[in-house]
Amino acid sequence: MALKNSTSGGARRQAGIGMIEVLVAVLILAIGLLGLAALQVSSMQFTTAAQARSQATLLAHDMLERMRVNRTNIDGYNSPLPGDPAACDVDHDPGNNNVPADDLAEWRNQLACLLPLGNGGIEVVGQQATVSVEWVEDRNEPDDPISFSFTAGL
């Protein structure tokens, strides 16, 4: 009988310990899940930034190819980076009957439509062109644009 008393007293001291272990395990799991959610958010932000950089690169190469096709009017592509980006016009139709002006208008519209606050400029010196593209990764910080410049021979 003495054994029963010591065993039941030990069981009384252990009462609630299992619940505390479960609560600690749930707390650790919750912290891990919050960390995983933060990692997912960061991953989405980096993916969006990478997409914008890829789009800027493709648009810069597109303009250079347009310039290579129209080498006889190469000086018509000389256009500095405008101060404010153009608004996206999904029904854009340049119709200027001037190939460099049409190419520039369509290119700037693509920049505006495909990049957040996208903008671009071109500097032509001889047979070499520098295409600059700017966009904003965080629309809350419009005064801090990302810049990309690409120089190539024509």
DRENPA-3360 file (N, C-alpha, C; in nm, 2 decimals, always signed):
BEGIN
1 = MALKNSTS = +0.08/-0.12/+0.00/+0.00/+0.00/+0.00/+0.08/+0.13/+0.00 ~ +0.20/+0.12/+0.06/+0.28/+0.24/+0.06/+0.33/+0.28/-0.08 ~ +0.34/+0.18/-0.16/+0.38/+0.21/-0.30/+0.27/+0.29/-0.37 ~ +0.15/+0.25/-0.34/+0.04/+0.33/-0.41/+0.04/+0.47/-0.37 ~ +0.06/+0.50/-0.25/+0.06/+0.64/-0.20/+0.18/+0.72/-0.27 ~ +0.30/+0.66/-0.28/+0.41/+0.74/-0.34/+0.38/+0.75/-0.49 ~ +0.32/+0.66/-0.56/+0.29/+0.67/-0.70/+0.19/+0.77/-0.73 ~ +0.08/+0.77/-0.65/-0.02/+0.87/-0.67/+0.02/+1.01/-0.64;
9 = GGARRQAG = +0.11/+1.02/-0.54/+0.17/+1.16/-0.52/+0.25/+1.21/-0.63 ~ +0.33/+1.11/-0.70/+0.41/+1.15/-0.81/+0.32/+1.19/-0.93 ~ +0.21/+1.12/-0.95/+0.12/+1.15/-1.06/+0.06/+1.29/-1.04 ~ +0.03/+1.32/-0.91/-0.02/+1.45/-0.88/+0.08/+1.56/-0.92 ~ +0.21/+1.54/-0.90/+0.31/+1.64/-0.93/+0.32/+1.65/-1.08 ~ +0.29/+1.55/-1.16/+0.31/+1.55/-1.31/+0.18/+1.61/-1.37 ~ +0.08/+1.63/-1.30/-0.05/+1.68/-1.36/-0.02/+1.82/-1.43 ~ -0.06/+1.83/-1.56/-0.05/+1.95/-1.64/+0.08/+1.96/-1.72;
17 = IGMIEVLV = +0.18/+1.88/-1.69/+0.31/+1.88/-1.76/+0.29/+1.85/-1.91 ~ +0.21/+1.75/-1.94/+0.18/+1.71/-2.08/+0.12/+1.83/-2.16 ~ +0.03/+1.90/-2.09/-0.03/+2.02/-2.16/+0.07/+2.13/-2.19 ~ +0.16/+2.15/-2.10/+0.27/+2.25/-2.12/+0.36/+2.21/-2.23 ~ +0.39/+2.08/-2.24/+0.47/+2.03/-2.35/+0.40/+2.05/-2.48 ~ +0.28/+2.03/-2.49/+0.20/+2.05/-2.61/+0.20/+2.20/-2.65 ~ +0.18/+2.28/-2.55/+0.17/+2.43/-2.58/+0.31/+2.48/-2.63 ~ +0.42/+2.43/-2.57/+0.55/+2.47/-2.62/+0.57/+2.42/-2.76;
25 = AVLILAIG = +0.53/+2.30/-2.79/+0.54/+2.24/-2.93/+0.46/+2.33/-3.03 ~ +0.34/+2.37/-2.99/+0.26/+2.45/-3.08/+0.32/+2.58/-3.10 ~ +0.38/+2.64/-2.99/+0.45/+2.77/-3.01/+0.56/+2.76/-3.10 ~ +0.64/+2.66/-3.09/+0.76/+2.64/-3.18/+0.71/+2.62/-3.33 ~ +0.60/+2.54/-3.35/+0.55/+2.53/-3.48/+0.49/+2.66/-3.54 ~ +0.43/+2.74/-3.46/+0.38/+2.87/-3.50/+0.49/+2.96/-3.54 ~ +0.60/+2.96/-3.47/+0.71/+3.05/-3.50/+0.77/+3.00/-3.64 ~ +0.78/+2.87/-3.65/+0.83/+2.82/-3.78/+0.74/+2.85/-3.90;
33 = LLGLAALQ = +0.61/+2.84/-3.88/+0.52/+2.88/-3.99/+0.53/+3.03/-4.02 ~ +0.54/+3.11/-3.92/+0.56/+3.25/-3.95/+0.68/+3.28/-4.03 ~ +0.79/+3.21/-3.99/+0.92/+3.23/-4.07/+0.90/+3.18/-4.21 ~ +0.83/+3.07/-4.24/+0.80/+3.02/-4.37/+0.72/+3.12/-4.45 ~ +0.62/+3.19/-4.39/+0.54/+3.29/-4.45/+0.62/+3.41/-4.49 ~ +0.71/+3.45/-4.41/+0.80/+3.56/-4.44/+0.89/+3.53/-4.55 ~ +0.94/+3.41/-4.56/+1.02/+3.36/-4.67/+0.94/+3.36/-4.80 ~ +0.82/+3.32/-4.80/+0.73/+3.32/-4.92/+0.71/+3.47/-4.97;
41 = VSSMQFTT = +0.69/+3.56/-4.88/+0.67/+3.70/-4.92/+0.80/+3.76/-4.98 ~ +0.91/+3.73/-4.92/+1.04/+3.77/-4.98/+1.07/+3.71/-5.12 ~ +1.03/+3.58/-5.13/+1.05/+3.52/-5.26/+0.96/+3.58/-5.37 ~ +0.84/+3.62/-5.33/+0.75/+3.68/-5.43/+0.81/+3.82/-5.47 ~ +0.86/+3.90/-5.37/+0.92/+4.03/-5.40/+1.04/+4.01/-5.50 ~ +1.13/+3.92/-5.47/+1.25/+3.90/-5.55/+1.21/+3.85/-5.69 ~ +1.10/+3.77/-5.70/+1.06/+3.72/-5.83/+1.00/+3.84/-5.92 ~ +0.93/+3.93/-5.85/+0.88/+4.05/-5.92/+0.99/+4.14/-5.97;
49 = AAQARSQA = +1.09/+4.16/-5.89/+1.21/+4.24/-5.92/+1.28/+4.17/-6.04 ~ +1.30/+4.04/-6.04/+1.37/+3.97/-6.15/+1.29/+3.98/-6.28 ~ +1.16/+3.97/-6.27/+1.08/+3.99/-6.39/+1.09/+4.13/-6.45 ~ +1.09/+4.23/-6.36/+1.11/+4.37/-6.42/+1.24/+4.38/-6.48 ~ +1.35/+4.33/-6.42/+1.48/+4.34/-6.48/+1.49/+4.27/-6.62 ~ +1.43/+4.15/-6.62/+1.43/+4.08/-6.75/+1.35/+4.15/-6.86 ~ +1.24/+4.21/-6.82/+1.15/+4.29/-6.91/+1.23/+4.41/-6.96 ~ +1.30/+4.48/-6.87/+1.38/+4.59/-6.91/+1.49/+4.55/-7.01;
57 = TLLAHDML = +1.55/+4.44/-6.99/+1.66/+4.39/-7.08/+1.60/+4.36/-7.21 ~ +1.49/+4.29/-7.22/+1.42/+4.26/-7.34/+1.38/+4.38/-7.42 ~ +1.33/+4.48/-7.35/+1.28/+4.61/-7.42/+1.40/+4.69/-7.47 ~ +1.51/+4.69/-7.40/+1.63/+4.76/-7.44/+1.69/+4.69/-7.57 ~ +1.69/+4.56/-7.57/+1.74/+4.49/-7.69/+1.64/+4.51/-7.81 ~ +1.51/+4.51/-7.78/+1.41/+4.54/-7.88/+1.44/+4.67/-7.95 ~ +1.47/+4.77/-7.87/+1.49/+4.90/-7.93/+1.62/+4.90/-8.02 ~ +1.72/+4.83/-7.96/+1.85/+4.83/-8.04/+1.83/+4.75/-8.17;
65 = ERMRVNRT = +1.75/+4.65/-8.17/+1.72/+4.58/-8.30/+1.64/+4.67/-8.40 ~ +1.55/+4.75/-8.34/+1.47/+4.84/-8.43/+1.57/+4.94/-8.49 ~ +1.67/+4.99/-8.41/+1.77/+5.08/-8.46/+1.86/+5.02/-8.57 ~ +1.89/+4.90/-8.55/+1.98/+4.83/-8.65/+1.91/+4.81/-8.78 ~ +1.78/+4.79/-8.77/+1.70/+4.77/-8.90/+1.69/+4.90/-8.97 ~ +1.69/+5.01/-8.90/+1.67/+5.14/-8.96/+1.80/+5.23/-8.95 ~ +1.91/+5.17/-8.99/+2.04/+5.24/-8.97/+2.05/+5.37/-9.05 ~ +1.97/+5.39/-9.16/+1.98/+5.51/-9.24/+1.93/+5.63/-9.16;
73 = NIDGYNSP = +1.84/+5.61/-9.07/+1.78/+5.72/-8.99/+1.82/+5.71/-8.84 ~ +1.94/+5.67/-8.82/+1.99/+5.64/-8.68/+1.98/+5.76/-8.59 ~ +2.01/+5.88/-8.65/+2.01/+6.00/-8.56/+1.87/+6.04/-8.52 ~ +1.76/+5.99/-8.58/+1.63/+6.01/-8.54/+1.59/+5.94/-8.41 ~ +1.67/+5.85/-8.37/+1.65/+5.77/-8.24/+1.71/+5.84/-8.12 ~ +1.79/+5.95/-8.14/+1.85/+6.02/-8.03/+1.74/+6.09/-7.95 ~ +1.72/+6.04/-7.83/+1.61/+6.09/-7.75/+1.64/+6.08/-7.60 ~ +1.66/+6.19/-7.53/+1.70/+6.18/-7.39/+1.59/+6.12/-7.31;
81 = LPGDPAAC = +1.62/+6.08/-7.19/+1.52/+6.03/-7.10/+1.43/+6.14/-7.05 ~ +1.30/+6.13/-7.08/+1.21/+6.23/-7.04/+1.19/+6.24/-6.89 ~ +1.15/+6.35/-6.84/+1.14/+6.37/-6.69/+1.03/+6.28/-6.63 ~ +0.91/+6.27/-6.69/+0.81/+6.19/-6.63/+0.78/+6.08/-6.73 ~ +0.75/+5.96/-6.68/+0.72/+5.85/-6.76/+0.58/+5.87/-6.83 ~ +0.56/+5.81/-6.95/+0.43/+5.82/-7.02/+0.34/+5.73/-6.95 ~ +0.21/+5.75/-6.97/+0.11/+5.66/-6.92/+0.09/+5.55/-7.02 ~ +0.05/+5.44/-6.97/+0.03/+5.32/-7.05/-0.10/+5.34/-7.13;
89 = DVDHDPGN = -0.09/+5.32/-7.26/-0.21/+5.34/-7.35/-0.22/+5.20/-7.43 ~ -0.32/+5.12/-7.39/-0.33/+4.99/-7.45/-0.38/+5.00/-7.59 ~ -0.44/+5.11/-7.63/-0.48/+5.13/-7.77/-0.38/+5.21/-7.85 ~ -0.26/+5.21/-7.81/-0.15/+5.29/-7.87/-0.14/+5.27/-8.02 ~ -0.14/+5.38/-8.10/-0.12/+5.37/-8.24/-0.04/+5.49/-8.28 ~ +0.10/+5.48/-8.30/+0.18/+5.60/-8.32/+0.14/+5.67/-8.45 ~ +0.13/+5.61/-8.56/+0.09/+5.67/-8.69/+0.15/+5.80/-8.73 ~ +0.28/+5.82/-8.69/+0.35/+5.94/-8.73/+0.41/+5.94/-8.87;
97 = NNVPADDL = +0.41/+5.83/-8.93/+0.47/+5.81/-9.07/+0.62/+5.84/-9.06 ~ +0.68/+5.84/-8.95/+0.82/+5.86/-8.93/+0.87/+5.74/-8.84 ~ +0.95/+5.65/-8.91/+0.99/+5.53/-8.84/+1.05/+5.55/-8.71 ~ +1.16/+5.63/-8.69/+1.22/+5.65/-8.56/+1.12/+5.70/-8.46 ~ +1.04/+5.80/-8.50/+0.94/+5.86/-8.40/+0.84/+5.75/-8.36 ~ +0.79/+5.67/-8.46/+0.70/+5.57/-8.43/+0.76/+5.46/-8.33 ~ +0.89/+5.42/-8.37/+0.95/+5.32/-8.28/+0.97/+5.37/-8.14 ~ +1.01/+5.50/-8.13/+1.03/+5.56/-7.99/+0.90/+5.57/-7.92;
105 = AEWRNQLA = +0.79/+5.61/-7.98/+0.66/+5.62/-7.92/+0.61/+5.48/-7.87 ~ +0.62/+5.38/-7.96/+0.58/+5.25/-7.93/+0.66/+5.19/-7.81 ~ +0.79/+5.21/-7.82/+0.89/+5.16/-7.72/+0.85/+5.22/-7.58 ~ +0.83/+5.35/-7.58/+0.80/+5.42/-7.45/+0.67/+5.37/-7.40 ~ +0.57/+5.35/-7.49/+0.44/+5.29/-7.44/+0.46/+5.15/-7.38 ~ +0.54/+5.07/-7.45/+0.57/+4.94/-7.39/+0.64/+4.95/-7.25 ~ +0.73/+5.04/-7.24/+0.79/+5.06/-7.11/+0.69/+5.10/-7.00 ~ +0.60/+5.19/-7.04/+0.50/+5.23/-6.94/+0.40/+5.12/-6.91;
113 = CLLPLGNG = +0.37/+5.03/-7.01/+0.28/+4.92/-6.98/+0.34/+4.80/-6.91 ~ +0.46/+4.78/-6.94/+0.52/+4.65/-6.89/+0.61/+4.67/-6.76 ~ +0.65/+4.79/-6.73/+0.73/+4.82/-6.61/+0.66/+4.92/-6.52 ~ +0.67/+4.90/-6.39/+0.61/+5.00/-6.31/+0.68/+5.14/-6.32 ~ +0.60/+5.24/-6.36/+0.65/+5.37/-6.39/+0.77/+5.37/-6.48 ~ +0.77/+5.28/-6.59/+0.88/+5.26/-6.68/+0.90/+5.38/-6.77 ~ +1.03/+5.41/-6.80/+1.07/+5.52/-6.88/+1.20/+5.48/-6.95 ~ +1.23/+5.55/-7.06/+1.35/+5.52/-7.13/+1.40/+5.63/-7.22;
121 = GIEVVGQQ = +1.53/+5.63/-7.25/+1.59/+5.72/-7.34/+1.70/+5.66/-7.42 ~ +1.74/+5.73/-7.52/+1.85/+5.67/-7.61/+1.94/+5.78/-7.65 ~ +2.07/+5.75/-7.64/+2.18/+5.84/-7.69/+2.26/+5.77/-7.80 ~ +2.26/+5.84/-7.91/+2.33/+5.79/-8.03/+2.45/+5.87/-8.05 ~ +2.57/+5.81/-8.06/+2.69/+5.88/-8.09/+2.76/+5.79/-8.20 ~ +2.76/+5.85/-8.32/+2.82/+5.78/-8.43/+2.74/+5.65/-8.46 ~ +2.81/+5.54/-8.46/+2.74/+5.41/-8.48/+2.73/+5.33/-8.35 ~ +2.72/+5.40/-8.24/+2.71/+5.34/-8.11/+2.59/+5.40/-8.04;
129 = ATVSVEWV = +2.50/+5.32/-7.98/+2.38/+5.37/-7.91/+2.38/+5.32/-7.76 ~ +2.34/+5.40/-7.67/+2.32/+5.37/-7.53/+2.17/+5.38/-7.51 ~ +2.11/+5.27/-7.47/+1.97/+5.26/-7.44/+1.96/+5.26/-7.28 ~ +1.88/+5.35/-7.23/+1.86/+5.36/-7.08/+1.72/+5.33/-7.05 ~ +1.70/+5.25/-6.95/+1.56/+5.22/-6.90/+1.56/+5.24/-6.75 ~ +1.45/+5.30/-6.71/+1.42/+5.33/-6.56/+1.29/+5.28/-6.53 ~ +1.28/+5.23/-6.41/+1.15/+5.19/-6.35/+1.16/+5.19/-6.20 ~ +1.04/+5.18/-6.14/+1.04/+5.18/-5.99/+0.99/+5.05/-5.94;
137 = EDRNEPDD = +1.07/+4.99/-5.85/+1.03/+4.86/-5.80/+0.92/+4.87/-5.69 ~ +0.93/+4.98/-5.61/+0.84/+5.01/-5.50/+0.76/+5.13/-5.54 ~ +0.64/+5.12/-5.57/+0.56/+5.24/-5.61/+0.55/+5.34/-5.50 ~ +0.58/+5.30/-5.37/+0.58/+5.39/-5.26/+0.70/+5.48/-5.26 ~ +0.80/+5.44/-5.34/+0.93/+5.52/-5.34/+0.96/+5.56/-5.49 ~ +0.87/+5.65/-5.55/+0.89/+5.68/-5.69/+1.02/+5.77/-5.72 ~ +1.08/+5.82/-5.61/+1.20/+5.90/-5.63/+1.32/+5.82/-5.63 ~ +1.31/+5.68/-5.62/+1.42/+5.59/-5.61/+1.41/+5.49/-5.73;
145 = PISFSFTA = +1.43/+5.53/-5.85/+1.41/+5.44/-5.96/+1.54/+5.35/-5.98 ~ +1.51/+5.23/-6.04/+1.61/+5.14/-6.08/+1.65/+5.18/-6.22 ~ +1.78/+5.18/-6.25/+1.83/+5.22/-6.39/+1.90/+5.10/-6.45 ~ +1.89/+5.09/-6.58/+1.96/+4.99/-6.66/+2.00/+5.06/-6.79 ~ +2.13/+5.05/-6.82/+2.18/+5.11/-6.95/+2.25/+5.00/-7.02 ~ +2.23/+5.00/-7.15/+2.29/+4.90/-7.24/+2.35/+4.98/-7.36 ~ +2.48/+4.96/-7.39/+2.55/+5.02/-7.50/+2.59/+4.92/-7.60 ~ +2.56/+4.95/-7.73/+2.60/+4.85/-7.83/+2.63/+4.92/-7.96;
153 = GL = +2.71/+4.86/-8.04/+2.74/+4.91/-8.17/+2.63/+4.88/-8.27 ~ +2.61/+4.97/-8.36/+2.51/+4.94/-8.46/+2.57/+4.91/-8.59;
% end
